[in-house]
Amino acid sequence: MEVRVERVAAETTFPLRWRVLRPHLPRPEQTVLPGERAAGAVHLAALTADGEVVATAVLVRETFACWPERTEAWRLRGMATEERLRSQGIGGRLLRRAIEHVTDAGGGLLWCHARVPAQAFYERAGFTAVGEAWEEPHLGPHVAMWLEVPGAVPDGRADVSWRPG
């Protein structure tokens, strides 16, 4: 399926996030995540030619508890793909765009709490799991994952100087 990935208003992502990630909530607008209304939060959507939102992701500036000294951290949240369209590369395109945003913003630590069934998806993109999985009420098992994203530098090369020990 042909889609375009672009930045959108937060509200554009709520209906899909509600259906896919949080159907236990009474209304789509209750899917608002901590930090997503803050300045600098980025909402991305994969849209069909007729404007249907088929995948979403949110990036917020948030320190990762595993490495609190890393102040240039971004958290990936609300990553969802329409169930009928999974395994068609749409989520991968959306994730690549999120990583590009972090690169363009200077790079840093990109992290998420991934649903365990999606762990392999993130690993294919280079993320590494850290710690043990846990059960999130109403959401299922999750695992913390991270990716070091190099920042773009003027000569076009990436700066990859830091890596957690």
Buried (B, 14 or more C-beta within 10 A) or exposed (E): EEBEBEEBEBEBBBBBBBBBBBEEEEEBEEBBBEBBEEEEBBBBBBBBEEEEBBBBBBBBBBBBEBBEEBEBBBBBBBBBBBEEBBEBBBBBBBBEBBBBBBBEBEBBBBBBBBBBEBBEBBBEBBBEBBEEBEEEEEEEEBBBBBBBBBBBEEEEEEEEEEEEE
